[in-house]
Amino acid sequence: MILIIIGILLGALLGLWLPLGYFPDGNIYMTGLIFILLDMIFVLLKQNLSNDFTVKKFSIKTIVNIFVTALLIYAGVRFEVPIYYGCYFAFAYRIYNNINDIVEIKFEN
């Protein structure tokens, strides 16, 4: 527990100290990546609670989600069609369903 707290504090200090950023046109891509990572965190929690977790399946799903989302966002930006809203909606929907499944699993136990 102490290592977790130290890691969080070091991460917060480095985040304040280092001037990290990304190009302004990358907001769309970063938002998609954040949605993917949040979705994968909740998928991981759900699979872990239901004893259905395998590293291979989780890794492949994560990589496929990243590439498909990046491709859809790139195509939307390239053709000036906001397809990325569909990606955002899909991942927000999946996050909501995963949270709902986690709550159901916890109430069953």
Rosetta blueprint (number, residue, H / E / L):
1 M L
2 I H
3 L H
4 I H
5 I H
6 I H
7 G H
8 I H
9 L H
10 L H
11 G H
12 A H
13 L H
14 L H
15 G H
16 L H
17 W H
18 L L
19 P L
20 L L
21 G L
22 Y L
23 F L
24 P H
25 D H
26 G H
27 N H
28 I H
29 Y H
30 M H
31 T H
32 G H
33 L H
34 I H
35 F H
36 I H
37 L H
38 L H
39 D H
40 M H
41 I H
42 F H
43 V H
44 L H
45 L H
46 K H
47 Q H
48 N H
49 L H
50 S L
51 N L
52 D L
53 F L
54 T L
55 V H
56 K H
57 K H
58 F H
59 S H
60 I H
61 K H
62 T H
63 I H
64 V H
65 N H
66 I H
67 F H
68 V H
69 T H
70 A H
71 L H
72 L H
73 I H
74 Y H
75 A H
76 G H
77 V H
78 R H
79 F L
80 E L
81 V L
82 P L
83 I L
84 Y H
85 Y H
86 G H
87 C H
88 Y H
89 F H
90 A H
91 F H
92 A H
93 Y H
94 R H
95 I H
96 Y H
97 N H
98 N H
99 I H
100 N H
101 D H
102 I H
103 V H
104 E H
105 I H
106 K H
107 F H
108 E H
109 N L
